[in-house]
């Protein structure tokens, strides 16, 4: 498998078998520049200082109990005003295909999925309140909600101030004039959101 797949996150504990099996995790990182097995980052996140350290090591599926696992990493997060956090990450990417700094950046970027898609589905599309329980119905509802989310993101990108637009604004624009805007946008020969505000 060459594509980067979902990384499993395991909450850190000294009793975790991965912690005990990987010697580098027990001794702790000694951060050296140029070492591709470890990386550190500093940033100001919502007014709080945040330091993130990652230490990675090659592992086998037998060691971890996860099929296709090639690497494990211990991620330490230090944020001002909060307790330190440690988590274990797993991936099927080979050690030479994913260095520590890239992994640290990918882990940080993964929150965009939660805040971009899941928040829109949960809050604006009321996904968590759905009473649909049949698997085929849930599949179709999920597909239509994601189509709606894609249309929403496209609509937002065409607005004058896209940073000030929300999913609620999209719904309001589409529902205007008894859903005339939505029907016109989707049934036109060349669908477009340019004429909609």
C-alpha positions, 0 to 999 in steps of 0.5 A: 500500500503506497497511499497514506491511509488513516492513521490510528491514534492510540492514547498513550500509556506506559502500560500500552504494549507499543510503548513497551515494545519500542525502545525509542519510546521508552528512552524518550527523544533527544531531538537532533536536527537532521534526524528524520525519525524525530521532529518538533514544531512550535506555533501560536494556536488560538492565542496559546503556545503549542509545541509538538514533538514526534518520534517515529520508529519502524514496527511490524504488524505482529508488534502492533496487532494492526495489519499493514502497520509499518511505523509507529510514532509517539506524539507529545503535545505541550499547549500553554494552559493545558495538560501535556498530551501523548498519543501513539500514531500508526501508519502503513507508510514505509519509513522511507516514504514518510519522515517525522516532519511530514508526519507531524504536518499531516497529523496537524492537517488532519483536523481540517477534516473534522472542522471542515466536513464533520462539523458541517454535517453535524451542525448544519445538516443535523446529521447527528439528529437523523432518525434514519436507521435502515442501512440503505437509507443511511447510505443515500442520506449520507451521499446527499448530505455530502453532495450538498456540502460539496455544492456549499463549498463551491458556492462559498468559493464564488462569494465576494467574502468567502471567509464570512460565508457559512453553510447556513448562508448557503441554505438561506440562498438556496431556499430563497423564493421557495427554493427557486435558486436551488432548482434553477442552479441544478436544472440549468443547461450550465449550472452555475452559482454566479448569479446567486448572492 
